[in-house]
Amino acid sequence: MSYNAETGQIALNGQAPEVCNEYVIMGAGDFLTLSVGRAFDTEVFTTAAGLLLLSFVTGHFAGRLVRWLGK
């Protein structure tokens, strides 16, 4: 990316991040625009935590059942 100081525009120039030797100073609006997609998704967390808890409880009781049937 490159920054044009005259216009205040940020432009992609196709350089790989390893080759880039410039800094881009972002404003608050630019930061908020980029960070919107990285928000914590509570619905996904709740679903994943629920499935993990369900698999733990199911595995626990399956182990108890196997132990009970083995005696």
TIRO-384682 format. One record per residue (C-alpha): residue number from 1; x, y negated, z negated; chain. Coordinates in Angstrom, 3 decimals. Layout:
REM TIRO-384682
<pt pos="NUM" c1="X" c2="Y" c3="Z" unit="A"/>
...
REM end
This chain:
REM TIRO-384682
<pt pos="1" c1="0.000" c2="0.000" c3="0.000" unit="A"/>
<pt pos="2" c1="1.078" c2="-3.519" c3="0.481" unit="A"/>
<pt pos="3" c1="-0.176" c2="-6.786" c3="-0.930" unit="A"/>
<pt pos="4" c1="-0.551" c2="-9.947" c3="1.123" unit="A"/>
<pt pos="5" c1="-0.005" c2="-12.873" c3="-1.236" unit="A"/>
<pt pos="6" c1="-1.518" c2="-15.378" c3="1.184" unit="A"/>
<pt pos="7" c1="-4.880" c2="-13.656" c3="1.541" unit="A"/>
<pt pos="8" c1="-4.900" c2="-11.659" c3="-1.692" unit="A"/>
<pt pos="9" c1="-5.676" c2="-8.484" c3="0.258" unit="A"/>
<pt pos="10" c1="-4.375" c2="-4.998" c3="-0.443" unit="A"/>
<pt pos="11" c1="-3.719" c2="-2.949" c3="2.676" unit="A"/>
<pt pos="12" c1="-2.810" c2="0.669" c3="3.248" unit="A"/>
<pt pos="13" c1="0.256" c2="1.032" c3="5.407" unit="A"/>
<pt pos="14" c1="0.590" c2="4.824" c3="5.482" unit="A"/>
<pt pos="15" c1="3.676" c2="5.070" c3="3.288" unit="A"/>
<pt pos="16" c1="4.017" c2="8.041" c3="0.974" unit="A"/>
<pt pos="17" c1="4.012" c2="7.144" c3="-2.747" unit="A"/>
<pt pos="18" c1="7.615" c2="8.356" c3="-3.053" unit="A"/>
<pt pos="19" c1="8.755" c2="5.834" c3="-0.419" unit="A"/>
<pt pos="20" c1="6.820" c2="2.834" c3="-1.733" unit="A"/>
<pt pos="21" c1="9.089" c2="0.315" c3="-3.455" unit="A"/>
<pt pos="22" c1="6.583" c2="-2.469" c3="-4.073" unit="A"/>
<pt pos="23" c1="4.242" c2="-3.260" c3="-6.944" unit="A"/>
<pt pos="24" c1="0.551" c2="-3.975" c3="-6.651" unit="A"/>
<pt pos="25" c1="-0.996" c2="-6.140" c3="-9.346" unit="A"/>
<pt pos="26" c1="-4.663" c2="-5.353" c3="-9.663" unit="A"/>
<pt pos="27" c1="-7.373" c2="-7.567" c3="-10.980" unit="A"/>
<pt pos="28" c1="-10.064" c2="-6.454" c3="-13.402" unit="A"/>
<pt pos="29" c1="-12.585" c2="-5.941" c3="-10.594" unit="A"/>
<pt pos="30" c1="-10.193" c2="-3.725" c3="-8.636" unit="A"/>
<pt pos="31" c1="-9.444" c2="-1.649" c3="-11.733" unit="A"/>
<pt pos="32" c1="-13.135" c2="-1.151" c3="-12.504" unit="A"/>
<pt pos="33" c1="-13.809" c2="-0.162" c3="-8.896" unit="A"/>
<pt pos="34" c1="-11.080" c2="2.489" c3="-8.992" unit="A"/>
<pt pos="35" c1="-11.911" c2="3.816" c3="-12.446" unit="A"/>
<pt pos="36" c1="-15.657" c2="4.268" c3="-11.885" unit="A"/>
<pt pos="37" c1="-15.162" c2="7.748" c3="-10.391" unit="A"/>
<pt pos="38" c1="-13.132" c2="8.880" c3="-13.394" unit="A"/>
<pt pos="39" c1="-15.802" c2="8.374" c3="-16.017" unit="A"/>
<pt pos="40" c1="-16.437" c2="11.150" c3="-18.536" unit="A"/>
<pt pos="41" c1="-19.367" c2="13.243" c3="-17.361" unit="A"/>
<pt pos="42" c1="-21.361" c2="14.322" c3="-20.418" unit="A"/>
<pt pos="43" c1="-23.649" c2="16.614" c3="-18.407" unit="A"/>
<pt pos="44" c1="-20.731" c2="18.688" c3="-17.133" unit="A"/>
<pt pos="45" c1="-19.179" c2="18.773" c3="-20.610" unit="A"/>
<pt pos="46" c1="-22.441" c2="19.887" c3="-22.215" unit="A"/>
<pt pos="47" c1="-22.933" c2="22.618" c3="-19.613" unit="A"/>
<pt pos="48" c1="-19.360" c2="23.902" c3="-19.939" unit="A"/>
<pt pos="49" c1="-19.435" c2="23.835" c3="-23.744" unit="A"/>
<pt pos="50" c1="-22.794" c2="25.626" c3="-23.771" unit="A"/>
<pt pos="51" c1="-21.564" c2="28.337" c3="-21.425" unit="A"/>
<pt pos="52" c1="-18.409" c2="28.851" c3="-23.480" unit="A"/>
<pt pos="53" c1="-20.425" c2="29.122" c3="-26.675" unit="A"/>
<pt pos="54" c1="-22.844" c2="31.562" c3="-25.045" unit="A"/>
<pt pos="55" c1="-20.010" c2="33.745" c3="-23.760" unit="A"/>
<pt pos="56" c1="-18.376" c2="33.745" c3="-27.214" unit="A"/>
<pt pos="57" c1="-21.578" c2="34.794" c3="-28.974" unit="A"/>
<pt pos="58" c1="-22.379" c2="37.405" c3="-26.326" unit="A"/>
<pt pos="59" c1="-18.866" c2="38.848" c3="-26.524" unit="A"/>
<pt pos="60" c1="-18.987" c2="38.900" c3="-30.294" unit="A"/>
<pt pos="61" c1="-22.254" c2="40.831" c3="-30.410" unit="A"/>
<pt pos="62" c1="-21.158" c2="43.148" c3="-27.587" unit="A"/>
<pt pos="63" c1="-18.055" c2="43.981" c3="-29.626" unit="A"/>
<pt pos="64" c1="-20.182" c2="44.647" c3="-32.687" unit="A"/>
<pt pos="65" c1="-22.454" c2="46.909" c3="-30.635" unit="A"/>
<pt pos="66" c1="-19.512" c2="48.861" c3="-29.220" unit="A"/>
<pt pos="67" c1="-18.070" c2="49.229" c3="-32.721" unit="A"/>
<pt pos="68" c1="-21.441" c2="50.400" c3="-34.070" unit="A"/>
<pt pos="69" c1="-21.883" c2="52.936" c3="-31.235" unit="A"/>
<pt pos="70" c1="-18.358" c2="54.242" c3="-31.762" unit="A"/>
<pt pos="71" c1="-19.057" c2="55.359" c3="-35.324" unit="A"/>
REM end
